[in-house]
Amino acid sequence: MNLDLNQLRILIALDDERNISRAAEKLYVSQSAASHNLAKLRQRFNDQLFRSY
């Protein structure tokens, strides 16, 4: 399985922050970019990761 480094960083930040905006801020990326990477992760794992976001 190829996991993009940015996707892994978002996954870890989301686990830490439990908020997409704070995770994006922590990583110095836009909320849109973080959401895009989360969507890719959800598609990859065929699951609604972090459903509360």
N, CA, C and O atoms as a Tripos MOL2 file, in Angstrom:
@<TRIPOS>MOLECULE
protein
  212   211    53     0     0
PROTEIN
NO_CHARGES

@<TRIPOS>ATOM
      1 N           0.8480   -1.1790    0.0000 N.3       1 MET1
      2 CA          0.0000    0.0000    0.0000 C.3       1 MET1
      3 C           0.8910    1.2390    0.0000 C.2       1 MET1
      4 O           1.7620    1.3790    0.8590 O.2       1 MET1
      5 N           0.6760    2.1310   -0.9560 N.am      2 ASN2
      6 CA          1.3940    3.3980   -1.0040 C.3       2 ASN2
      7 C           0.5830    4.4460   -0.2720 C.2       2 ASN2
      8 O          -0.5380    4.7630   -0.6700 O.2       2 ASN2
      9 N           1.1400    4.9770    0.7830 N.am      3 LEU3
     10 CA          0.4810    6.0250    1.5410 C.3       3 LEU3
     11 C           1.3020    7.2910    1.3780 C.2       3 LEU3
     12 O           2.4760    7.3320    1.7460 O.2       3 LEU3
     13 N           0.6830    8.3200    0.8260 N.am      4 ASP4
     14 CA          1.3240    9.6080    0.6110 C.3       4 ASP4
     15 C           1.7360   10.1840    1.9660 C.2       4 ASP4
     16 O           0.9770   10.1120    2.9330 O.2       4 ASP4
     17 N           2.9230   10.7460    2.0320 N.am      5 LEU5
     18 CA          3.4170   11.3150    3.2810 C.3       5 LEU5
     19 C           2.4830   12.4080    3.8040 C.2       5 LEU5
     20 O           2.2660   12.5110    5.0110 O.2       5 LEU5
     21 N           1.9350   13.2140    2.9150 N.am      6 ASN6
     22 CA          1.0030   14.2660    3.3490 C.3       6 ASN6
     23 C          -0.2610   13.6720    3.9690 C.2       6 ASN6
     24 O          -0.7990   14.2130    4.9340 O.2       6 ASN6
     25 N          -0.7260   12.5630    3.4130 N.am      7 GLN7
     26 CA         -1.9000   11.9070    3.9810 C.3       7 GLN7
     27 C          -1.5930   11.3750    5.3780 C.2       7 GLN7
     28 O          -2.4200   11.4810    6.2840 O.2       7 GLN7
     29 N          -0.4280   10.8150    5.5430 N.am      8 LEU8
     30 CA         -0.0270   10.3110    6.8580 C.3       8 LEU8
     31 C           0.0730   11.4510    7.8690 C.2       8 LEU8
     32 O          -0.3610   11.3130    9.0130 O.2       8 LEU8
     33 N           0.6390   12.5610    7.4470 N.am      9 ARG9
     34 CA          0.7580   13.7230    8.3420 C.3       9 ARG9
     35 C          -0.6250   14.2270    8.7630 C.2       9 ARG9
     36 O          -0.8360   14.5560    9.9300 O.2       9 ARG9
     37 N          -1.5640   14.2880    7.8200 N.am     10 ILE10
     38 CA         -2.9260   14.7250    8.1240 C.3      10 ILE10
     39 C          -3.5780   13.7450    9.0870 C.2      10 ILE10
     40 O          -4.2290   14.1540   10.0480 O.2      10 ILE10
     41 N          -3.4060   12.4550    8.8320 N.am     11 LEU11
     42 CA         -3.9920   11.4340    9.6960 C.3      11 LEU11
     43 C          -3.5010   11.5830   11.1380 C.2      11 LEU11
     44 O          -4.2930   11.5140   12.0780 O.2      11 LEU11
     45 N          -2.2210   11.7840   11.3060 N.am     12 ILE12
     46 CA         -1.6480   11.9430   12.6490 C.3      12 ILE12
     47 C          -2.1410   13.2400   13.2990 C.2      12 ILE12
     48 O          -2.5210   13.2450   14.4700 O.2      12 ILE12
     49 N          -2.1320   14.3270   12.5420 N.am     13 ALA13
     50 CA         -2.5900   15.6130   13.0870 C.3      13 ALA13
     51 C          -4.0620   15.5530   13.4690 C.2      13 ALA13
     52 O          -4.4580   16.1100   14.4930 O.2      13 ALA13
     53 N          -4.8750   14.8850   12.6590 N.am     14 LEU14
     54 CA         -6.2930   14.7450   12.9880 C.3      14 LEU14
     55 C          -6.4880   13.9200   14.2440 C.2      14 LEU14
     56 O          -7.3580   14.2210   15.0620 O.2      14 LEU14
     57 N          -5.6970   12.9000   14.3990 N.am     15 ASP15
     58 CA         -5.7860   12.0880   15.6090 C.3      15 ASP15
     59 C          -5.4180   12.9220   16.8350 C.2      15 ASP15
     60 O          -6.0320   12.7840   17.8940 O.2      15 ASP15
     61 N          -4.4230   13.7810   16.6880 N.am     16 ASP16
     62 CA         -4.0060   14.6520   17.7950 C.3      16 ASP16
     63 C          -5.0230   15.7510   18.0880 C.2      16 ASP16
     64 O          -5.3790   15.9820   19.2430 O.2      16 ASP16
     65 N          -5.4820   16.4190   17.0530 N.am     17 GLU17
     66 CA         -6.2920   17.6310   17.2070 C.3      17 GLU17
     67 C          -7.7990   17.3760   17.2540 C.2      17 GLU17
     68 O          -8.5350   18.1270   17.8930 O.2      17 GLU17
     69 N          -8.2520   16.3340   16.5880 N.am     18 ARG18
     70 CA         -9.6890   16.0270   16.4970 C.3      18 ARG18
     71 C         -10.4990   17.1570   15.8680 C.2      18 ARG18
     72 O         -11.6840   17.3270   16.1550 O.2      18 ARG18
     73 N          -9.8320   17.9280   15.0000 N.am     19 ASN19
     74 CA        -10.4830   19.0440   14.3170 C.3      19 ASN19
     75 C          -9.6970   19.3280   13.0440 C.2      19 ASN19
     76 O          -8.4870   19.5470   13.0930 O.2      19 ASN19
     77 N         -10.3910   19.3240   11.8980 N.am     20 ILE20
     78 CA         -9.7030   19.4810   10.6150 C.3      20 ILE20
     79 C          -9.0260   20.8420   10.4890 C.2      20 ILE20
     80 O          -7.9250   20.9360    9.9480 O.2      20 ILE20
     81 N          -9.6670   21.8860   10.9790 N.am     21 SER21
     82 CA         -9.0780   23.2300   10.8820 C.3      21 SER21
     83 C          -7.8240   23.3510   11.7370 C.2      21 SER21
     84 O          -6.8210   23.9120   11.2950 O.2      21 SER21
     85 N          -7.8770   22.8310   12.9510 N.am     22 ARG22
     86 CA         -6.6970   22.8900   13.8300 C.3      22 ARG22
     87 C          -5.5750   22.0030   13.3010 C.2      22 ARG22
     88 O          -4.4000   22.3550   13.3990 O.2      22 ARG22
     89 N          -5.9440   20.8500   12.7380 N.am     23 ALA23
     90 CA         -4.9230   19.9680   12.1560 C.3      23 ALA23
     91 C          -4.2300   20.6650   10.9930 C.2      23 ALA23
     92 O          -3.0060   20.6120   10.8710 O.2      23 ALA23
     93 N          -5.0110   21.3150   10.1410 N.am     24 ALA24
     94 CA         -4.4310   22.0460    9.0070 C.3      24 ALA24
     95 C          -3.5190   23.1680    9.4950 C.2      24 ALA24
     96 O          -2.4170   23.3560    8.9800 O.2      24 ALA24
     97 N          -3.9870   23.8990   10.4820 N.am     25 GLU25
     98 CA         -3.1810   24.9980   11.0370 C.3      25 GLU25
     99 C          -1.8740   24.4640   11.6120 C.2      25 GLU25
    100 O          -0.8140   25.0570   11.4140 O.2      25 GLU25
    101 N          -1.9520   23.3640   12.3110 N.am     26 LYS26
    102 CA         -0.7630   22.7500   12.9140 C.3      26 LYS26
    103 C           0.2730   22.3800   11.8570 C.2      26 LYS26
    104 O           1.4780   22.4600   12.0990 O.2      26 LYS26
    105 N          -0.2110   21.9720   10.6770 N.am     27 LEU27
    106 CA          0.6830   21.5420    9.5980 C.3      27 LEU27
    107 C           1.0070   22.6560    8.6020 C.2      27 LEU27
    108 O           1.7200   22.4410    7.6220 O.2      27 LEU27
    109 N           0.4720   23.8440    8.8680 N.am     28 TYR28
    110 CA          0.6950   24.9960    7.9870 C.3      28 TYR28
    111 C           0.2050   24.7380    6.5630 C.2      28 TYR28
    112 O           0.8680   25.0860    5.5870 O.2      28 TYR28
    113 N          -0.9800   24.1140    6.4690 N.am     29 VAL29
    114 CA         -1.6280   23.9110    5.1770 C.3      29 VAL29
    115 C          -3.0370   24.4810    5.2700 C.2      29 VAL29
    116 O          -3.5500   24.7230    6.3630 O.2      29 VAL29
    117 N          -3.6510   24.6910    4.1230 N.am     30 SER30
    118 CA         -5.0160   25.2100    4.1310 C.3      30 SER30
    119 C          -5.9820   24.1290    4.6140 C.2      30 SER30
    120 O          -5.6950   22.9340    4.5370 O.2      30 SER30
    121 N          -7.1210   24.5760    5.1070 N.am     31 GLN31
    122 CA         -8.1510   23.6410    5.5400 C.3      31 GLN31
    123 C          -8.6150   22.8220    4.3380 C.2      31 GLN31
    124 O          -8.9210   21.6370    4.4670 O.2      31 GLN31
    125 N          -8.6640   23.4520    3.1840 N.am     32 SER32
    126 CA         -9.0600   22.7740    1.9540 C.3      32 SER32
    127 C          -8.0950   21.6410    1.6070 C.2      32 SER32
    128 O          -8.5280   20.5490    1.2400 O.2      32 SER32
    129 N          -6.8120   21.8910    1.7200 N.am     33 ALA33
    130 CA         -5.8040   20.8610    1.4290 C.3      33 ALA33
    131 C          -5.9210   19.7000    2.4170 C.2      33 ALA33
    132 O          -5.8090   18.5360    2.0310 O.2      33 ALA33
    133 N          -6.1430   20.0190    3.6810 N.am     34 ALA34
    134 CA         -6.3020   18.9750    4.6900 C.3      34 ALA34
    135 C          -7.5480   18.1400    4.3960 C.2      34 ALA34
    136 O          -7.5100   16.9130    4.4930 O.2      34 ALA34
    137 N          -8.6320   18.7890    4.0430 N.am     35 SER35
    138 CA         -9.8760   18.0840    3.7160 C.3      35 SER35
    139 C          -9.6930   17.1950    2.4910 C.2      35 SER35
    140 O         -10.2090   16.0780    2.4410 O.2      35 SER35
    141 N          -8.9600   17.6940    1.5120 N.am     36 HIS36
    142 CA         -8.7010   16.9260    0.2970 C.3      36 HIS36
    143 C          -7.9220   15.6490    0.6290 C.2      36 HIS36
    144 O          -8.2410   14.5710    0.1270 O.2      36 HIS36
    145 N          -6.9160   15.7800    1.4680 N.am     37 ASN37
    146 CA         -6.1310   14.6130    1.8570 C.3      37 ASN37
    147 C          -6.9530   13.6440    2.6990 C.2      37 ASN37
    148 O          -6.7970   12.4300    2.5720 O.2      37 ASN37
    149 N          -7.8190   14.1660    3.5510 N.am     38 LEU38
    150 CA         -8.6990   13.3050    4.3390 C.3      38 LEU38
    151 C          -9.6430   12.5380    3.4160 C.2      38 LEU38
    152 O          -9.8960   11.3540    3.6390 O.2      38 LEU38
    153 N         -10.1610   13.1920    2.3940 N.am     39 ALA39
    154 CA        -11.0340   12.5210    1.4290 C.3      39 ALA39
    155 C         -10.2890   11.3830    0.7190 C.2      39 ALA39
    156 O         -10.8570   10.3160    0.4850 O.2      39 ALA39
    157 N          -9.0300   11.6140    0.3810 N.am     40 LYS40
    158 CA         -8.2270   10.5580   -0.2440 C.3      40 LYS40
    159 C          -8.0450    9.3810    0.7070 C.2      40 LYS40
    160 O          -8.1210    8.2250    0.2930 O.2      40 LYS40
    161 N          -7.8030    9.6770    1.9860 N.am     41 LEU41
    162 CA         -7.6530    8.6110    2.9770 C.3      41 LEU41
    163 C          -8.9410    7.8220    3.1220 C.2      41 LEU41
    164 O          -8.9170    6.5930    3.1890 O.2      41 LEU41
    165 N         -10.0600    8.5200    3.1690 N.am     42 ARG42
    166 CA        -11.3490    7.8430    3.2960 C.3      42 ARG42
    167 C         -11.5940    6.9280    2.1070 C.2      42 ARG42
    168 O         -12.0940    5.8150    2.2660 O.2      42 ARG42
    169 N         -11.2400    7.3970    0.9140 N.am     43 GLN43
    170 CA        -11.4100    6.5930   -0.2890 C.3      43 GLN43
    171 C         -10.4810    5.3820   -0.2620 C.2      43 GLN43
    172 O         -10.8920    4.2670   -0.5850 O.2      43 GLN43
    173 N          -9.2350    5.6080    0.1220 N.am     44 ARG44
    174 CA         -8.2470    4.5250    0.1610 C.3      44 ARG44
    175 C          -8.6900    3.4020    1.0940 C.2      44 ARG44
    176 O          -8.5700    2.2250    0.7530 O.2      44 ARG44
    177 N          -9.2000    3.7630    2.2700 N.am     45 PHE45
    178 CA         -9.5800    2.7650    3.2590 C.3      45 PHE45
    179 C         -11.0610    2.4010    3.1940 C.2      45 PHE45
    180 O         -11.5570    1.6200    4.0050 O.2      45 PHE45
    181 N         -11.7620    2.9830    2.2100 N.am     46 ASN46
    182 CA        -13.1860    2.7060    2.0390 C.3      46 ASN46
    183 C         -13.9210    2.8370    3.3720 C.2      46 ASN46
    184 O         -14.7170    1.9780    3.7500 O.2      46 ASN46
    185 N         -13.6330    3.9290    4.0700 N.am     47 ASP47
    186 CA        -14.1810    4.1210    5.4100 C.3      47 ASP47
    187 C         -14.3090    5.6090    5.6890 C.2      47 ASP47
    188 O         -13.5650    6.4220    5.1400 O.2      47 ASP47
    189 N         -15.2340    5.9490    6.5260 N.am     48 GLN48
    190 CA        -15.3900    7.3260    6.9730 C.3      48 GLN48
    191 C         -14.5030    7.5480    8.2080 C.2      48 GLN48
    192 O         -14.9870    7.5410    9.3390 O.2      48 GLN48
    193 N         -13.2200    7.7420    7.9770 N.am     49 LEU49
    194 CA        -12.2870    8.0070    9.0720 C.3      49 LEU49
    195 C         -12.6970    9.2880    9.7780 C.2      49 LEU49
    196 O         -13.1230   10.2490    9.1370 O.2      49 LEU49
    197 N         -12.5710    9.2990   11.0570 N.am     50 PHE50
    198 CA        -12.8680   10.4900   11.8310 C.3      50 PHE50
    199 C         -14.2330   11.0550   11.4610 C.2      50 PHE50
    200 O         -14.3350   12.1980   11.0150 O.2      50 PHE50
    201 N         -15.2500   10.2830   11.6400 N.am     51 ARG51
    202 CA        -16.6100   10.6150   11.2120 C.3      51 ARG51
    203 C         -17.1150   11.9480   11.7280 C.2      51 ARG51
    204 O         -17.9800   12.5570   11.0990 O.2      51 ARG51
    205 N         -16.6090   12.4090   12.8330 N.am     52 SER52
    206 CA        -17.1310   13.6470   13.4070 C.3      52 SER52
    207 C         -16.6640   14.8940   12.6550 C.2      52 SER52
    208 O         -17.0930   16.0010   12.9800 O.2      52 SER52
    209 N         -15.7870   14.7310   11.6480 N.am     53 TYR53
    210 CA        -15.3040   15.8970   10.9070 C.3      53 TYR53
    211 C         -16.1650   16.1180    9.7240 C.2      53 TYR53
    212 O         -15.9340   17.0540    8.9580 O.2      53 TYR53
@<TRIPOS>BOND
     1     1     2 1
     2     2     3 1
     3     3     4 2
     4     3     5 am
     5     5     6 1
     6     6     7 1
     7     7     8 2
     8     7     9 am
     9     9    10 1
    10    10    11 1
    11    11    12 2
    12    11    13 am
    13    13    14 1
    14    14    15 1
    15    15    16 2
    16    15    17 am
    17    17    18 1
    18    18    19 1
    19    19    20 2
    20    19    21 am
    21    21    22 1
    22    22    23 1
    23    23    24 2
    24    23    25 am
    25    25    26 1
    26    26    27 1
    27    27    28 2
    28    27    29 am
    29    29    30 1
    30    30    31 1
    31    31    32 2
    32    31    33 am
    33    33    34 1
    34    34    35 1
    35    35    36 2
    36    35    37 am
    37    37    38 1
    38    38    39 1
    39    39    40 2
    40    39    41 am
    41    41    42 1
    42    42    43 1
    43    43    44 2
    44    43    45 am
    45    45    46 1
    46    46    47 1
    47    47    48 2
    48    47    49 am
    49    49    50 1
    50    50    51 1
    51    51    52 2
    52    51    53 am
    53    53    54 1
    54    54    55 1
    55    55    56 2
    56    55    57 am
    57    57    58 1
    58    58    59 1
    59    59    60 2
    60    59    61 am
    61    61    62 1
    62    62    63 1
    63    63    64 2
    64    63    65 am
    65    65    66 1
    66    66    67 1
    67    67    68 2
    68    67    69 am
    69    69    70 1
    70    70    71 1
    71    71    72 2
    72    71    73 am
    73    73    74 1
    74    74    75 1
    75    75    76 2
    76    75    77 am
    77    77    78 1
    78    78    79 1
    79    79    80 2
    80    79    81 am
    81    81    82 1
    82    82    83 1
    83    83    84 2
    84    83    85 am
    85    85    86 1
    86    86    87 1
    87    87    88 2
    88    87    89 am
    89    89    90 1
    90    90    91 1
    91    91    92 2
    92    91    93 am
    93    93    94 1
    94    94    95 1
    95    95    96 2
    96    95    97 am
    97    97    98 1
    98    98    99 1
    99    99   100 2
   100    99   101 am
   101   101   102 1
   102   102   103 1
   103   103   104 2
   104   103   105 am
   105   105   106 1
   106   106   107 1
   107   107   108 2
   108   107   109 am
   109   109   110 1
   110   110   111 1
   111   111   112 2
   112   111   113 am
   113   113   114 1
   114   114   115 1
   115   115   116 2
   116   115   117 am
   117   117   118 1
   118   118   119 1
   119   119   120 2
   120   119   121 am
   121   121   122 1
   122   122   123 1
   123   123   124 2
   124   123   125 am
   125   125   126 1
   126   126   127 1
   127   127   128 2
   128   127   129 am
   129   129   130 1
   130   130   131 1
   131   131   132 2
   132   131   133 am
   133   133   134 1
   134   134   135 1
   135   135   136 2
   136   135   137 am
   137   137   138 1
   138   138   139 1
   139   139   140 2
   140   139   141 am
   141   141   142 1
   142   142   143 1
   143   143   144 2
   144   143   145 am
   145   145   146 1
   146   146   147 1
   147   147   148 2
   148   147   149 am
   149   149   150 1
   150   150   151 1
   151   151   152 2
   152   151   153 am
   153   153   154 1
   154   154   155 1
   155   155   156 2
   156   155   157 am
   157   157   158 1
   158   158   159 1
   159   159   160 2
   160   159   161 am
   161   161   162 1
   162   162   163 1
   163   163   164 2
   164   163   165 am
   165   165   166 1
   166   166   167 1
   167   167   168 2
   168   167   169 am
   169   169   170 1
   170   170   171 1
   171   171   172 2
   172   171   173 am
   173   173   174 1
   174   174   175 1
   175   175   176 2
   176   175   177 am
   177   177   178 1
   178   178   179 1
   179   179   180 2
   180   179   181 am
   181   181   182 1
   182   182   183 1
   183   183   184 2
   184   183   185 am
   185   185   186 1
   186   186   187 1
   187   187   188 2
   188   187   189 am
   189   189   190 1
   190   190   191 1
   191   191   192 2
   192   191   193 am
   193   193   194 1
   194   194   195 1
   195   195   196 2
   196   195   197 am
   197   197   198 1
   198   198   199 1
   199   199   200 2
   200   199   201 am
   201   201   202 1
   202   202   203 1
   203   203   204 2
   204   203   205 am
   205   205   206 1
   206   206   207 1
   207   207   208 2
   208   207   209 am
   209   209   210 1
   210   210   211 1
   211   211   212 2
@<TRIPOS>SUBSTRUCTURE
     1 MET1         2 RESIDUE 1 A MET
     2 ASN2         6 RESIDUE 1 A ASN
     3 LEU3        10 RESIDUE 1 A LEU
     4 ASP4        14 RESIDUE 1 A ASP
     5 LEU5        18 RESIDUE 1 A LEU
     6 ASN6        22 RESIDUE 1 A ASN
     7 GLN7        26 RESIDUE 1 A GLN
     8 LEU8        30 RESIDUE 1 A LEU
     9 ARG9        34 RESIDUE 1 A ARG
    10 ILE10       38 RESIDUE 1 A ILE
    11 LEU11       42 RESIDUE 1 A LEU
    12 ILE12       46 RESIDUE 1 A ILE
    13 ALA13       50 RESIDUE 1 A ALA
    14 LEU14       54 RESIDUE 1 A LEU
    15 ASP15       58 RESIDUE 1 A ASP
    16 ASP16       62 RESIDUE 1 A ASP
    17 GLU17       66 RESIDUE 1 A GLU
    18 ARG18       70 RESIDUE 1 A ARG
    19 ASN19       74 RESIDUE 1 A ASN
    20 ILE20       78 RESIDUE 1 A ILE
    21 SER21       82 RESIDUE 1 A SER
    22 ARG22       86 RESIDUE 1 A ARG
    23 ALA23       90 RESIDUE 1 A ALA
    24 ALA24       94 RESIDUE 1 A ALA
    25 GLU25       98 RESIDUE 1 A GLU
    26 LYS26      102 RESIDUE 1 A LYS
    27 LEU27      106 RESIDUE 1 A LEU
    28 TYR28      110 RESIDUE 1 A TYR
    29 VAL29      114 RESIDUE 1 A VAL
    30 SER30      118 RESIDUE 1 A SER
    31 GLN31      122 RESIDUE 1 A GLN
    32 SER32      126 RESIDUE 1 A SER
    33 ALA33      130 RESIDUE 1 A ALA
    34 ALA34      134 RESIDUE 1 A ALA
    35 SER35      138 RESIDUE 1 A SER
    36 HIS36      142 RESIDUE 1 A HIS
    37 ASN37      146 RESIDUE 1 A ASN
    38 LEU38      150 RESIDUE 1 A LEU
    39 ALA39      154 RESIDUE 1 A ALA
    40 LYS40      158 RESIDUE 1 A LYS
    41 LEU41      162 RESIDUE 1 A LEU
    42 ARG42      166 RESIDUE 1 A ARG
    43 GLN43      170 RESIDUE 1 A GLN
    44 ARG44      174 RESIDUE 1 A ARG
    45 PHE45      178 RESIDUE 1 A PHE
    46 ASN46      182 RESIDUE 1 A ASN
    47 ASP47      186 RESIDUE 1 A ASP
    48 GLN48      190 RESIDUE 1 A GLN
    49 LEU49      194 RESIDUE 1 A LEU
    50 PHE50      198 RESIDUE 1 A PHE
    51 ARG51      202 RESIDUE 1 A ARG
    52 SER52      206 RESIDUE 1 A SER
    53 TYR53      210 RESIDUE 1 A TYR
